[in-house]
Amino acid sequence: MSVDTTTPTTTEAVVAVFRRVLESDDVTADSDFFLLGGDSLLATRVLSAIARGHGVELTFEDFVLAPTPQGLAELIAAAR
C-alpha cells in the first residue's frame, strides 16, 4: 500500500518556513514565494530549512519551477 507523503503536515511545514523567511503571515499553500517579495537570497534560506527539516536537497531551479509550499511539498515527497 502506498503512503501519501504530501500530507498537510509537509505543506504546512513549508508554509511555516515561508512565513518565517518572508516575515509575513500572508502565506497559504498556493502562495508564490516570489510574488510575495521573496528573492534568490531568501530562497536559499528556504532550501536550507527544507534540507535540515526534511532531509531533501532541492535545487534553486526546483524552487523556481515550484515556488509554492504545495509545489515544494510535492518535490519533497518525490525525493523521498
mmJSON file of the N, C-alpha and C atoms, coordinates in Angstrom:
{"data_MODEL":{"atom_site":{
"group_PDB":["ATOM","ATOM","ATOM","ATOM","ATOM","ATOM","ATOM","ATOM","ATOM","ATOM","ATOM","ATOM","ATOM","ATOM","ATOM","ATOM","ATOM","ATOM","ATOM","ATOM","ATOM","ATOM","ATOM","ATOM","ATOM","ATOM","ATOM","ATOM","ATOM","ATOM","ATOM","ATOM","ATOM","ATOM","ATOM","ATOM","ATOM","ATOM","ATOM","ATOM","ATOM","ATOM","ATOM","ATOM","ATOM","ATOM","ATOM","ATOM","ATOM","ATOM","ATOM","ATOM","ATOM","ATOM","ATOM","ATOM","ATOM","ATOM","ATOM","ATOM","ATOM","ATOM","ATOM","ATOM","ATOM","ATOM","ATOM","ATOM","ATOM","ATOM","ATOM","ATOM","ATOM","ATOM","ATOM","ATOM","ATOM","ATOM","ATOM","ATOM","ATOM","ATOM","ATOM","ATOM","ATOM","ATOM","ATOM","ATOM","ATOM","ATOM","ATOM","ATOM","ATOM","ATOM","ATOM","ATOM","ATOM","ATOM","ATOM","ATOM","ATOM","ATOM","ATOM","ATOM","ATOM","ATOM","ATOM","ATOM","ATOM","ATOM","ATOM","ATOM","ATOM","ATOM","ATOM","ATOM","ATOM","ATOM","ATOM","ATOM","ATOM","ATOM","ATOM","ATOM","ATOM","ATOM","ATOM","ATOM","ATOM","ATOM","ATOM","ATOM","ATOM","ATOM","ATOM","ATOM","ATOM","ATOM","ATOM","ATOM","ATOM","ATOM","ATOM","ATOM","ATOM","ATOM","ATOM","ATOM","ATOM","ATOM","ATOM","ATOM","ATOM","ATOM","ATOM","ATOM","ATOM","ATOM","ATOM","ATOM","ATOM","ATOM","ATOM","ATOM","ATOM","ATOM","ATOM","ATOM","ATOM","ATOM","ATOM","ATOM","ATOM","ATOM","ATOM","ATOM","ATOM","ATOM","ATOM","ATOM","ATOM","ATOM","ATOM","ATOM","ATOM","ATOM","ATOM","ATOM","ATOM","ATOM","ATOM","ATOM","ATOM","ATOM","ATOM","ATOM","ATOM","ATOM","ATOM","ATOM","ATOM","ATOM","ATOM","ATOM","ATOM","ATOM","ATOM","ATOM","ATOM","ATOM","ATOM","ATOM","ATOM","ATOM","ATOM","ATOM","ATOM","ATOM","ATOM","ATOM","ATOM","ATOM","ATOM","ATOM","ATOM","ATOM","ATOM","ATOM","ATOM","ATOM","ATOM","ATOM","ATOM","ATOM","ATOM","ATOM","ATOM","ATOM","ATOM","ATOM"],
"id":[1,2,3,4,5,6,7,8,9,10,11,12,13,14,15,16,17,18,19,20,21,22,23,24,25,26,27,28,29,30,31,32,33,34,35,36,37,38,39,40,41,42,43,44,45,46,47,48,49,50,51,52,53,54,55,56,57,58,59,60,61,62,63,64,65,66,67,68,69,70,71,72,73,74,75,76,77,78,79,80,81,82,83,84,85,86,87,88,89,90,91,92,93,94,95,96,97,98,99,100,101,102,103,104,105,106,107,108,109,110,111,112,113,114,115,116,117,118,119,120,121,122,123,124,125,126,127,128,129,130,131,132,133,134,135,136,137,138,139,140,141,142,143,144,145,146,147,148,149,150,151,152,153,154,155,156,157,158,159,160,161,162,163,164,165,166,167,168,169,170,171,172,173,174,175,176,177,178,179,180,181,182,183,184,185,186,187,188,189,190,191,192,193,194,195,196,197,198,199,200,201,202,203,204,205,206,207,208,209,210,211,212,213,214,215,216,217,218,219,220,221,222,223,224,225,226,227,228,229,230,231,232,233,234,235,236,237,238,239,240],
"type_symbol":["N","C","C","N","C","C","N","C","C","N","C","C","N","C","C","N","C","C","N","C","C","N","C","C","N","C","C","N","C","C","N","C","C","N","C","C","N","C","C","N","C","C","N","C","C","N","C","C","N","C","C","N","C","C","N","C","C","N","C","C","N","C","C","N","C","C","N","C","C","N","C","C","N","C","C","N","C","C","N","C","C","N","C","C","N","C","C","N","C","C","N","C","C","N","C","C","N","C","C","N","C","C","N","C","C","N","C","C","N","C","C","N","C","C","N","C","C","N","C","C","N","C","C","N","C","C","N","C","C","N","C","C","N","C","C","N","C","C","N","C","C","N","C","C","N","C","C","N","C","C","N","C","C","N","C","C","N","C","C","N","C","C","N","C","C","N","C","C","N","C","C","N","C","C","N","C","C","N","C","C","N","C","C","N","C","C","N","C","C","N","C","C","N","C","C","N","C","C","N","C","C","N","C","C","N","C","C","N","C","C","N","C","C","N","C","C","N","C","C","N","C","C","N","C","C","N","C","C","N","C","C","N","C","C","N","C","C","N","C","C"],
"label_atom_id":["N","CA","C","N","CA","C","N","CA","C","N","CA","C","N","CA","C","N","CA","C","N","CA","C","N","CA","C","N","CA","C","N","CA","C","N","CA","C","N","CA","C","N","CA","C","N","CA","C","N","CA","C","N","CA","C","N","CA","C","N","CA","C","N","CA","C","N","CA","C","N","CA","C","N","CA","C","N","CA","C","N","CA","C","N","CA","C","N","CA","C","N","CA","C","N","CA","C","N","CA","C","N","CA","C","N","CA","C","N","CA","C","N","CA","C","N","CA","C","N","CA","C","N","CA","C","N","CA","C","N","CA","C","N","CA","C","N","CA","C","N","CA","C","N","CA","C","N","CA","C","N","CA","C","N","CA","C","N","CA","C","N","CA","C","N","CA","C","N","CA","C","N","CA","C","N","CA","C","N","CA","C","N","CA","C","N","CA","C","N","CA","C","N","CA","C","N","CA","C","N","CA","C","N","CA","C","N","CA","C","N","CA","C","N","CA","C","N","CA","C","N","CA","C","N","CA","C","N","CA","C","N","CA","C","N","CA","C","N","CA","C","N","CA","C","N","CA","C","N","CA","C","N","CA","C","N","CA","C","N","CA","C","N","CA","C","N","CA","C","N","CA","C","N","CA","C","N","CA","C"],
"label_alt_id":[null,null,null,null,null,null,null,null,null,null,null,null,null,null,null,null,null,null,null,null,null,null,null,null,null,null,null,null,null,null,null,null,null,null,null,null,null,null,null,null,null,null,null,null,null,null,null,null,null,null,null,null,null,null,null,null,null,null,null,null,null,null,null,null,null,null,null,null,null,null,null,null,null,null,null,null,null,null,null,null,null,null,null,null,null,null,null,null,null,null,null,null,null,null,null,null,null,null,null,null,null,null,null,null,null,null,null,null,null,null,null,null,null,null,null,null,null,null,null,null,null,null,null,null,null,null,null,null,null,null,null,null,null,null,null,null,null,null,null,null,null,null,null,null,null,null,null,null,null,null,null,null,null,null,null,null,null,null,null,null,null,null,null,null,null,null,null,null,null,null,null,null,null,null,null,null,null,null,null,null,null,null,null,null,null,null,null,null,null,null,null,null,null,null,null,null,null,null,null,null,null,null,null,null,null,null,null,null,null,null,null,null,null,null,null,null,null,null,null,null,null,null,null,null,null,null,null,null,null,null,null,null,null,null,null,null,null,null,null,null],
"label_comp_id":["MET","MET","MET","SER","SER","SER","VAL","VAL","VAL","ASP","ASP","ASP","THR","THR","THR","THR","THR","THR","THR","THR","THR","PRO","PRO","PRO","THR","THR","THR","THR","THR","THR","THR","THR","THR","GLU","GLU","GLU","ALA","ALA","ALA","VAL","VAL","VAL","VAL","VAL","VAL","ALA","ALA","ALA","VAL","VAL","VAL","PHE","PHE","PHE","ARG","ARG","ARG","ARG","ARG","ARG","VAL","VAL","VAL","LEU","LEU","LEU","GLU","GLU","GLU","SER","SER","SER","ASP","ASP","ASP","ASP","ASP","ASP","VAL","VAL","VAL","THR","THR","THR","ALA","ALA","ALA","ASP","ASP","ASP","SER","SER","SER","ASP","ASP","ASP","PHE","PHE","PHE","PHE","PHE","PHE","LEU","LEU","LEU","LEU","LEU","LEU","GLY","GLY","GLY","GLY","GLY","GLY","ASP","ASP","ASP","SER","SER","SER","LEU","LEU","LEU","LEU","LEU","LEU","ALA","ALA","ALA","THR","THR","THR","ARG","ARG","ARG","VAL","VAL","VAL","LEU","LEU","LEU","SER","SER","SER","ALA","ALA","ALA","ILE","ILE","ILE","ALA","ALA","ALA","ARG","ARG","ARG","GLY","GLY","GLY","HIS","HIS","HIS","GLY","GLY","GLY","VAL","VAL","VAL","GLU","GLU","GLU","LEU","LEU","LEU","THR","THR","THR","PHE","PHE","PHE","GLU","GLU","GLU","ASP","ASP","ASP","PHE","PHE","PHE","VAL","VAL","VAL","LEU","LEU","LEU","ALA","ALA","ALA","PRO","PRO","PRO","THR","THR","THR","PRO","PRO","PRO","GLN","GLN","GLN","GLY","GLY","GLY","LEU","LEU","LEU","ALA","ALA","ALA","GLU","GLU","GLU","LEU","LEU","LEU","ILE","ILE","ILE","ALA","ALA","ALA","ALA","ALA","ALA","ALA","ALA","ALA","ARG","ARG","ARG"],
"label_asym_id":["A","A","A","A","A","A","A","A","A","A","A","A","A","A","A","A","A","A","A","A","A","A","A","A","A","A","A","A","A","A","A","A","A","A","A","A","A","A","A","A","A","A","A","A","A","A","A","A","A","A","A","A","A","A","A","A","A","A","A","A","A","A","A","A","A","A","A","A","A","A","A","A","A","A","A","A","A","A","A","A","A","A","A","A","A","A","A","A","A","A","A","A","A","A","A","A","A","A","A","A","A","A","A","A","A","A","A","A","A","A","A","A","A","A","A","A","A","A","A","A","A","A","A","A","A","A","A","A","A","A","A","A","A","A","A","A","A","A","A","A","A","A","A","A","A","A","A","A","A","A","A","A","A","A","A","A","A","A","A","A","A","A","A","A","A","A","A","A","A","A","A","A","A","A","A","A","A","A","A","A","A","A","A","A","A","A","A","A","A","A","A","A","A","A","A","A","A","A","A","A","A","A","A","A","A","A","A","A","A","A","A","A","A","A","A","A","A","A","A","A","A","A","A","A","A","A","A","A","A","A","A","A","A","A","A","A","A","A","A","A"],
"label_entity_id":["1","1","1","1","1","1","1","1","1","1","1","1","1","1","1","1","1","1","1","1","1","1","1","1","1","1","1","1","1","1","1","1","1","1","1","1","1","1","1","1","1","1","1","1","1","1","1","1","1","1","1","1","1","1","1","1","1","1","1","1","1","1","1","1","1","1","1","1","1","1","1","1","1","1","1","1","1","1","1","1","1","1","1","1","1","1","1","1","1","1","1","1","1","1","1","1","1","1","1","1","1","1","1","1","1","1","1","1","1","1","1","1","1","1","1","1","1","1","1","1","1","1","1","1","1","1","1","1","1","1","1","1","1","1","1","1","1","1","1","1","1","1","1","1","1","1","1","1","1","1","1","1","1","1","1","1","1","1","1","1","1","1","1","1","1","1","1","1","1","1","1","1","1","1","1","1","1","1","1","1","1","1","1","1","1","1","1","1","1","1","1","1","1","1","1","1","1","1","1","1","1","1","1","1","1","1","1","1","1","1","1","1","1","1","1","1","1","1","1","1","1","1","1","1","1","1","1","1","1","1","1","1","1","1","1","1","1","1","1","1"],
"label_seq_id":[1,1,1,2,2,2,3,3,3,4,4,4,5,5,5,6,6,6,7,7,7,8,8,8,9,9,9,10,10,10,11,11,11,12,12,12,13,13,13,14,14,14,15,15,15,16,16,16,17,17,17,18,18,18,19,19,19,20,20,20,21,21,21,22,22,22,23,23,23,24,24,24,25,25,25,26,26,26,27,27,27,28,28,28,29,29,29,30,30,30,31,31,31,32,32,32,33,33,33,34,34,34,35,35,35,36,36,36,37,37,37,38,38,38,39,39,39,40,40,40,41,41,41,42,42,42,43,43,43,44,44,44,45,45,45,46,46,46,47,47,47,48,48,48,49,49,49,50,50,50,51,51,51,52,52,52,53,53,53,54,54,54,55,55,55,56,56,56,57,57,57,58,58,58,59,59,59,60,60,60,61,61,61,62,62,62,63,63,63,64,64,64,65,65,65,66,66,66,67,67,67,68,68,68,69,69,69,70,70,70,71,71,71,72,72,72,73,73,73,74,74,74,75,75,75,76,76,76,77,77,77,78,78,78,79,79,79,80,80,80],
"pdbx_PDB_ins_code":[null,null,null,null,null,null,null,null,null,null,null,null,null,null,null,null,null,null,null,null,null,null,null,null,null,null,null,null,null,null,null,null,null,null,null,null,null,null,null,null,null,null,null,null,null,null,null,null,null,null,null,null,null,null,null,null,null,null,null,null,null,null,null,null,null,null,null,null,null,null,null,null,null,null,null,null,null,null,null,null,null,null,null,null,null,null,null,null,null,null,null,null,null,null,null,null,null,null,null,null,null,null,null,null,null,null,null,null,null,null,null,null,null,null,null,null,null,null,null,null,null,null,null,null,null,null,null,null,null,null,null,null,null,null,null,null,null,null,null,null,null,null,null,null,null,null,null,null,null,null,null,null,null,null,null,null,null,null,null,null,null,null,null,null,null,null,null,null,null,null,null,null,null,null,null,null,null,null,null,null,null,null,null,null,null,null,null,null,null,null,null,null,null,null,null,null,null,null,null,null,null,null,null,null,null,null,null,null,null,null,null,null,null,null,null,null,null,null,null,null,null,null,null,null,null,null,null,null,null,null,null,null,null,null,null,null,null,null,null,null],
"Cartn_x":[0.841,0.0,0.887,0.521,1.285,0.839,1.811,1.517,1.689,0.707,0.787,1.717,2.886,3.846,3.685,2.688,2.397,1.29,1.409,0.415,0.37,-0.723,-0.804,0.346,0.885,1.971,3.21,3.529,4.669,4.384,3.213,2.84,2.817,2.227,2.164,3.56,4.46,5.835,6.503,6.265,6.847,6.186,4.884,4.199,4.864,5.143,5.782,7.164,7.92,9.242,9.078,8.147,7.897,7.562,6.658,6.244,7.424,8.28,9.439,10.426,10.74,11.728,11.212,9.942,9.365,8.861,8.859,8.343,6.932,6.077,4.695,3.789,2.618,1.623,0.723,0.879,0.029,0.538,0.733,1.223,0.243,-0.17,-1.018,-0.3,-0.894,-0.267,0.002,-0.787,-0.601,0.016,0.609,1.268,2.585,2.784,4.027,5.07,6.156,7.22,7.71,7.907,8.475,7.461,6.188,5.152,4.941,5.319,5.224,6.446,7.357,8.526,9.81,9.76,10.959,11.939,13.212,14.246,15.172,16.199,17.071,17.816,18.191,18.891,17.967,16.734,15.777,15.421,15.402,15.096,16.132,17.386,18.414,18.149,17.575,17.21,16.095,15.135,14.044,14.612,15.454,16.034,16.868,17.582,18.378,17.485,16.401,15.456,14.799,14.486,13.908,14.917,16.165,17.207,17.348,17.372,17.503,16.267,15.102,13.865,13.348,13.69,13.118,14.168,15.433,16.497,16.513,15.987,15.896,16.613,17.537,18.274,17.594,16.86,16.25,17.164,17.08,17.902,17.123,17.85,17.181,16.245,16.671,15.801,14.502,14.595,13.384,12.453,13.037,12.268,11.58,12.316,11.757,10.594,10.721,9.677,8.478,8.674,7.59,7.702,7.36,7.614,6.543,5.709,4.672,4.946,4.411,4.584,4.072,2.929,2.39,3.312,3.814,4.723,6.0,6.565,7.779,7.503,6.33,5.969,5.89,5.387,5.32,6.727,7.637,9.024,9.705,9.416,9.96,9.485,8.203,7.637,8.259,8.469,9.031,10.495,11.189,12.606,12.825,11.788,11.942,11.908],
"Cartn_y":[-1.174,0.0,1.238,2.225,3.462,4.466,5.15,6.171,7.533,8.407,9.756,10.585,10.935,11.722,13.216,13.613,15.036,15.419,14.934,15.21,16.703,17.142,18.555,18.998,18.086,18.478,18.906,18.27,18.694,20.066,20.238,21.53,22.598,22.289,23.259,23.616,22.651,22.929,23.897,23.728,24.638,26.015,26.053,27.332,28.061,27.336,27.942,28.502,27.786,28.272,29.554,29.56,30.761,31.934,31.707,32.779,33.322,32.439,32.862,33.645,33.116,33.748,35.078,35.114,36.332,37.307,36.85,37.65,38.144,37.203,37.516,36.346,36.668,35.633,35.382,36.184,36.082,35.034,33.809,32.716,31.554,31.036,29.844,28.782,27.618,26.507,26.836,27.74,28.057,29.438,30.023,31.327,31.193,32.078,32.099,32.901,32.264,32.866,34.177,34.187,35.355,36.487,36.161,37.199,37.83,37.113,37.652,38.493,38.669,39.503,38.739,37.419,36.615,36.81,36.654,36.755,35.544,35.522,34.344,34.13,35.204,35.043,34.442,34.922,34.354,32.915,32.64,31.277,30.285,30.71,29.802,29.47,30.402,30.122,29.081,29.192,28.206,26.832,26.774,25.494,24.872,25.693,25.204,24.648,25.339,24.871,23.558,23.419,22.169,21.035,21.302,20.267,19.823,20.777,20.441,19.713,20.208,19.68,18.409,18.214,17.075,16.15,16.531,15.683,15.58,16.608,16.608,17.839,17.626,18.723,19.101,20.201,20.715,21.791,21.985,22.996,24.299,25.371,26.641,26.509,25.74,25.519,24.825,23.848,23.207,24.264,25.166,26.209,27.115,27.517,28.397,27.71,26.424,25.682,25.361,25.347,25.046,26.003,27.288,28.296,28.421,27.403,27.44,26.364,26.532,25.472,24.109,24.09,22.819,22.21,23.034,22.536,21.977,22.676,22.178,20.919,20.839,19.63,18.426,18.632,17.543,17.103,18.063,17.726,16.985,17.401,16.704,15.265,15.063,13.7,12.856,13.466,12.726,12.347,13.14,12.887,11.847,11.494,10.511,9.108],
"Cartn_z":[0.0,0.0,0.0,-0.824,-0.942,0.11,0.674,1.665,1.012,1.202,0.659,1.528,0.989,1.764,1.516,0.737,0.58,1.554,2.758,3.787,4.078,4.642,5.002,5.911,6.702,7.586,6.807,5.708,4.899,4.307,3.747,3.179,4.264,5.402,6.498,6.995,7.007,7.434,6.467,5.167,4.186,4.279,4.526,4.753,5.922,7.0,8.175,7.837,7.011,6.589,5.771,4.826,4.022,4.942,5.896,6.805,7.589,8.068,8.852,7.982,6.807,5.938,5.38,5.006,4.433,5.499,6.758,7.865,7.572,7.158,6.793,7.142,7.664,7.934,6.724,5.675,4.492,3.516,4.012,3.169,3.292,2.148,2.096,1.281,1.168,0.447,-1.014,-1.602,-3.021,-3.25,-2.207,-2.348,-3.108,-4.072,-4.844,-4.069,-3.717,-2.923,-3.531,-4.831,-5.489,-5.614,-5.777,-5.816,-4.434,-3.385,-2.03,-1.652,-2.581,-2.326,-2.086,-2.178,-1.997,-3.137,-2.838,-3.855,-3.756,-4.581,-4.624,-3.307,-2.629,-1.349,-0.282,-0.237,0.716,0.339,-0.96,-1.411,-0.889,-0.811,-0.289,1.177,1.917,3.318,3.382,2.469,2.421,2.067,1.049,0.631,1.75,2.48,3.605,4.709,5.002,6.027,5.609,4.327,3.82,3.962,3.629,3.744,5.195,6.12,7.546,8.076,7.724,8.291,7.644,6.371,5.633,5.047,5.154,4.632,3.123,2.454,0.994,0.464,-0.472,-1.094,-2.405,-2.394,-3.612,-4.188,-5.502,-6.158,-6.3,-6.606,-6.859,-8.064,-9.055,-10.223,-9.811,-8.894,-8.366,-7.78,-7.019,-6.35,-7.373,-8.402,-9.431,-10.152,-10.403,-11.105,-10.218,-8.904,-7.956,-6.77,-6.967,-5.939,-4.851,-4.701,-3.665,-2.617,-1.417,-0.412,-0.899,-1.562,-2.058,-3.108,-4.013,-5.049,-4.46,-3.477,-2.834,-2.031,-1.382,-0.634,-1.562,-2.765,-3.746,-4.169,-4.327,-4.672,-3.518,-2.294,-1.115,-1.109,-1.356,-1.369,-2.478,-3.648,-4.776,-4.519,-3.726,-3.458,-2.362,-1.644,-0.55,-1.055],
"occupancy":[1.0,1.0,1.0,1.0,1.0,1.0,1.0,1.0,1.0,1.0,1.0,1.0,1.0,1.0,1.0,1.0,1.0,1.0,1.0,1.0,1.0,1.0,1.0,1.0,1.0,1.0,1.0,1.0,1.0,1.0,1.0,1.0,1.0,1.0,1.0,1.0,1.0,1.0,1.0,1.0,1.0,1.0,1.0,1.0,1.0,1.0,1.0,1.0,1.0,1.0,1.0,1.0,1.0,1.0,1.0,1.0,1.0,1.0,1.0,1.0,1.0,1.0,1.0,1.0,1.0,1.0,1.0,1.0,1.0,1.0,1.0,1.0,1.0,1.0,1.0,1.0,1.0,1.0,1.0,1.0,1.0,1.0,1.0,1.0,1.0,1.0,1.0,1.0,1.0,1.0,1.0,1.0,1.0,1.0,1.0,1.0,1.0,1.0,1.0,1.0,1.0,1.0,1.0,1.0,1.0,1.0,1.0,1.0,1.0,1.0,1.0,1.0,1.0,1.0,1.0,1.0,1.0,1.0,1.0,1.0,1.0,1.0,1.0,1.0,1.0,1.0,1.0,1.0,1.0,1.0,1.0,1.0,1.0,1.0,1.0,1.0,1.0,1.0,1.0,1.0,1.0,1.0,1.0,1.0,1.0,1.0,1.0,1.0,1.0,1.0,1.0,1.0,1.0,1.0,1.0,1.0,1.0,1.0,1.0,1.0,1.0,1.0,1.0,1.0,1.0,1.0,1.0,1.0,1.0,1.0,1.0,1.0,1.0,1.0,1.0,1.0,1.0,1.0,1.0,1.0,1.0,1.0,1.0,1.0,1.0,1.0,1.0,1.0,1.0,1.0,1.0,1.0,1.0,1.0,1.0,1.0,1.0,1.0,1.0,1.0,1.0,1.0,1.0,1.0,1.0,1.0,1.0,1.0,1.0,1.0,1.0,1.0,1.0,1.0,1.0,1.0,1.0,1.0,1.0,1.0,1.0,1.0,1.0,1.0,1.0,1.0,1.0,1.0,1.0,1.0,1.0,1.0,1.0,1.0,1.0,1.0,1.0,1.0,1.0,1.0],
"B_iso_or_equiv":[0.0,0.0,0.0,0.0,0.0,0.0,0.0,0.0,0.0,0.0,0.0,0.0,0.0,0.0,0.0,0.0,0.0,0.0,0.0,0.0,0.0,0.0,0.0,0.0,0.0,0.0,0.0,0.0,0.0,0.0,0.0,0.0,0.0,0.0,0.0,0.0,0.0,0.0,0.0,0.0,0.0,0.0,0.0,0.0,0.0,0.0,0.0,0.0,0.0,0.0,0.0,0.0,0.0,0.0,0.0,0.0,0.0,0.0,0.0,0.0,0.0,0.0,0.0,0.0,0.0,0.0,0.0,0.0,0.0,0.0,0.0,0.0,0.0,0.0,0.0,0.0,0.0,0.0,0.0,0.0,0.0,0.0,0.0,0.0,0.0,0.0,0.0,0.0,0.0,0.0,0.0,0.0,0.0,0.0,0.0,0.0,0.0,0.0,0.0,0.0,0.0,0.0,0.0,0.0,0.0,0.0,0.0,0.0,0.0,0.0,0.0,0.0,0.0,0.0,0.0,0.0,0.0,0.0,0.0,0.0,0.0,0.0,0.0,0.0,0.0,0.0,0.0,0.0,0.0,0.0,0.0,0.0,0.0,0.0,0.0,0.0,0.0,0.0,0.0,0.0,0.0,0.0,0.0,0.0,0.0,0.0,0.0,0.0,0.0,0.0,0.0,0.0,0.0,0.0,0.0,0.0,0.0,0.0,0.0,0.0,0.0,0.0,0.0,0.0,0.0,0.0,0.0,0.0,0.0,0.0,0.0,0.0,0.0,0.0,0.0,0.0,0.0,0.0,0.0,0.0,0.0,0.0,0.0,0.0,0.0,0.0,0.0,0.0,0.0,0.0,0.0,0.0,0.0,0.0,0.0,0.0,0.0,0.0,0.0,0.0,0.0,0.0,0.0,0.0,0.0,0.0,0.0,0.0,0.0,0.0,0.0,0.0,0.0,0.0,0.0,0.0,0.0,0.0,0.0,0.0,0.0,0.0,0.0,0.0,0.0,0.0,0.0,0.0,0.0,0.0,0.0,0.0,0.0,0.0,0.0,0.0,0.0,0.0,0.0,0.0],
"pdbx_formal_charge":[null,null,null,null,null,null,null,null,null,null,null,null,null,null,null,null,null,null,null,null,null,null,null,null,null,null,null,null,null,null,null,null,null,null,null,null,null,null,null,null,null,null,null,null,null,null,null,null,null,null,null,null,null,null,null,null,null,null,null,null,null,null,null,null,null,null,null,null,null,null,null,null,null,null,null,null,null,null,null,null,null,null,null,null,null,null,null,null,null,null,null,null,null,null,null,null,null,null,null,null,null,null,null,null,null,null,null,null,null,null,null,null,null,null,null,null,null,null,null,null,null,null,null,null,null,null,null,null,null,null,null,null,null,null,null,null,null,null,null,null,null,null,null,null,null,null,null,null,null,null,null,null,null,null,null,null,null,null,null,null,null,null,null,null,null,null,null,null,null,null,null,null,null,null,null,null,null,null,null,null,null,null,null,null,null,null,null,null,null,null,null,null,null,null,null,null,null,null,null,null,null,null,null,null,null,null,null,null,null,null,null,null,null,null,null,null,null,null,null,null,null,null,null,null,null,null,null,null,null,null,null,null,null,null,null,null,null,null,null,null],
"auth_seq_id":[1,1,1,2,2,2,3,3,3,4,4,4,5,5,5,6,6,6,7,7,7,8,8,8,9,9,9,10,10,10,11,11,11,12,12,12,13,13,13,14,14,14,15,15,15,16,16,16,17,17,17,18,18,18,19,19,19,20,20,20,21,21,21,22,22,22,23,23,23,24,24,24,25,25,25,26,26,26,27,27,27,28,28,28,29,29,29,30,30,30,31,31,31,32,32,32,33,33,33,34,34,34,35,35,35,36,36,36,37,37,37,38,38,38,39,39,39,40,40,40,41,41,41,42,42,42,43,43,43,44,44,44,45,45,45,46,46,46,47,47,47,48,48,48,49,49,49,50,50,50,51,51,51,52,52,52,53,53,53,54,54,54,55,55,55,56,56,56,57,57,57,58,58,58,59,59,59,60,60,60,61,61,61,62,62,62,63,63,63,64,64,64,65,65,65,66,66,66,67,67,67,68,68,68,69,69,69,70,70,70,71,71,71,72,72,72,73,73,73,74,74,74,75,75,75,76,76,76,77,77,77,78,78,78,79,79,79,80,80,80],
"auth_comp_id":["MET","MET","MET","SER","SER","SER","VAL","VAL","VAL","ASP","ASP","ASP","THR","THR","THR","THR","THR","THR","THR","THR","THR","PRO","PRO","PRO","THR","THR","THR","THR","THR","THR","THR","THR","THR","GLU","GLU","GLU","ALA","ALA","ALA","VAL","VAL","VAL","VAL","VAL","VAL","ALA","ALA","ALA","VAL","VAL","VAL","PHE","PHE","PHE","ARG","ARG","ARG","ARG","ARG","ARG","VAL","VAL","VAL","LEU","LEU","LEU","GLU","GLU","GLU","SER","SER","SER","ASP","ASP","ASP","ASP","ASP","ASP","VAL","VAL","VAL","THR","THR","THR","ALA","ALA","ALA","ASP","ASP","ASP","SER","SER","SER","ASP","ASP","ASP","PHE","PHE","PHE","PHE","PHE","PHE","LEU","LEU","LEU","LEU","LEU","LEU","GLY","GLY","GLY","GLY","GLY","GLY","ASP","ASP","ASP","SER","SER","SER","LEU","LEU","LEU","LEU","LEU","LEU","ALA","ALA","ALA","THR","THR","THR","ARG","ARG","ARG","VAL","VAL","VAL","LEU","LEU","LEU","SER","SER","SER","ALA","ALA","ALA","ILE","ILE","ILE","ALA","ALA","ALA","ARG","ARG","ARG","GLY","GLY","GLY","HIS","HIS","HIS","GLY","GLY","GLY","VAL","VAL","VAL","GLU","GLU","GLU","LEU","LEU","LEU","THR","THR","THR","PHE","PHE","PHE","GLU","GLU","GLU","ASP","ASP","ASP","PHE","PHE","PHE","VAL","VAL","VAL","LEU","LEU","LEU","ALA","ALA","ALA","PRO","PRO","PRO","THR","THR","THR","PRO","PRO","PRO","GLN","GLN","GLN","GLY","GLY","GLY","LEU","LEU","LEU","ALA","ALA","ALA","GLU","GLU","GLU","LEU","LEU","LEU","ILE","ILE","ILE","ALA","ALA","ALA","ALA","ALA","ALA","ALA","ALA","ALA","ARG","ARG","ARG"],
"auth_asym_id":["A","A","A","A","A","A","A","A","A","A","A","A","A","A","A","A","A","A","A","A","A","A","A","A","A","A","A","A","A","A","A","A","A","A","A","A","A","A","A","A","A","A","A","A","A","A","A","A","A","A","A","A","A","A","A","A","A","A","A","A","A","A","A","A","A","A","A","A","A","A","A","A","A","A","A","A","A","A","A","A","A","A","A","A","A","A","A","A","A","A","A","A","A","A","A","A","A","A","A","A","A","A","A","A","A","A","A","A","A","A","A","A","A","A","A","A","A","A","A","A","A","A","A","A","A","A","A","A","A","A","A","A","A","A","A","A","A","A","A","A","A","A","A","A","A","A","A","A","A","A","A","A","A","A","A","A","A","A","A","A","A","A","A","A","A","A","A","A","A","A","A","A","A","A","A","A","A","A","A","A","A","A","A","A","A","A","A","A","A","A","A","A","A","A","A","A","A","A","A","A","A","A","A","A","A","A","A","A","A","A","A","A","A","A","A","A","A","A","A","A","A","A","A","A","A","A","A","A","A","A","A","A","A","A","A","A","A","A","A","A"],
"auth_atom_id":["N","CA","C","N","CA","C","N","CA","C","N","CA","C","N","CA","C","N","CA","C","N","CA","C","N","CA","C","N","CA","C","N","CA","C","N","CA","C","N","CA","C","N","CA","C","N","CA","C","N","CA","C","N","CA","C","N","CA","C","N","CA","C","N","CA","C","N","CA","C","N","CA","C","N","CA","C","N","CA","C","N","CA","C","N","CA","C","N","CA","C","N","CA","C","N","CA","C","N","CA","C","N","CA","C","N","CA","C","N","CA","C","N","CA","C","N","CA","C","N","CA","C","N","CA","C","N","CA","C","N","CA","C","N","CA","C","N","CA","C","N","CA","C","N","CA","C","N","CA","C","N","CA","C","N","CA","C","N","CA","C","N","CA","C","N","CA","C","N","CA","C","N","CA","C","N","CA","C","N","CA","C","N","CA","C","N","CA","C","N","CA","C","N","CA","C","N","CA","C","N","CA","C","N","CA","C","N","CA","C","N","CA","C","N","CA","C","N","CA","C","N","CA","C","N","CA","C","N","CA","C","N","CA","C","N","CA","C","N","CA","C","N","CA","C","N","CA","C","N","CA","C","N","CA","C","N","CA","C","N","CA","C","N","CA","C","N","CA","C","N","CA","C","N","CA","C","N","CA","C"],
"pdbx_PDB_model_num":[1,1,1,1,1,1,1,1,1,1,1,1,1,1,1,1,1,1,1,1,1,1,1,1,1,1,1,1,1,1,1,1,1,1,1,1,1,1,1,1,1,1,1,1,1,1,1,1,1,1,1,1,1,1,1,1,1,1,1,1,1,1,1,1,1,1,1,1,1,1,1,1,1,1,1,1,1,1,1,1,1,1,1,1,1,1,1,1,1,1,1,1,1,1,1,1,1,1,1,1,1,1,1,1,1,1,1,1,1,1,1,1,1,1,1,1,1,1,1,1,1,1,1,1,1,1,1,1,1,1,1,1,1,1,1,1,1,1,1,1,1,1,1,1,1,1,1,1,1,1,1,1,1,1,1,1,1,1,1,1,1,1,1,1,1,1,1,1,1,1,1,1,1,1,1,1,1,1,1,1,1,1,1,1,1,1,1,1,1,1,1,1,1,1,1,1,1,1,1,1,1,1,1,1,1,1,1,1,1,1,1,1,1,1,1,1,1,1,1,1,1,1,1,1,1,1,1,1,1,1,1,1,1,1,1,1,1,1,1,1]
}}}
